[in-house]
């Protein structure tokens, strides 16, 4: 179980960033962008679990890695979709080190 938790902790940070972006888009009334993103990434999650759990035989660690991949791709995909939306682009905030400022204090 520790393997799963340790391999999924980066995925939780990525999930938080993508969830904040989803809520931001929902507040702007652009609800189809997050729906497209998270629906497609949910379908891809099955592939990642199959790859890391079954093919690479990583056990519970593979499920954590699959979750991290899913959340990371969700963040990238939702930011790309946001960038190409002309109404969202002027207020788009790309994540950088400032996202984690004060997290460890």
C-alpha positions, 0 to 999 in steps of 0.5 A: 500500500505504501508503494501506491501512496508514494507513486500517487502523491505527485498525481494528487498535486497534478489533480489539484492543479487541473481541478482548479483550472476546471473550476475556473473554466466553470466559473467563466461558463466554459463547461464543455472544455473540462467535460471533454478533457476529463471524459477523454482522460477517464477513458485513457485511464483504463489504458494506463492501468492496463499498461502499468498494472498488467503489462509492466506488472508493477502491482499497486505501484502501477495503479498509482503511476497510472493515476499520476499519468492520468492527472498529468495529462488532464492538466496538460490537456485542459490547459491546451484547450483553455489556450485555444479558447479565445475567451479564456486565453487573456486570463489563462495562468500557466502553472509555475513554481508560484503554484507551490509557494507557501505549501511547505510552511 
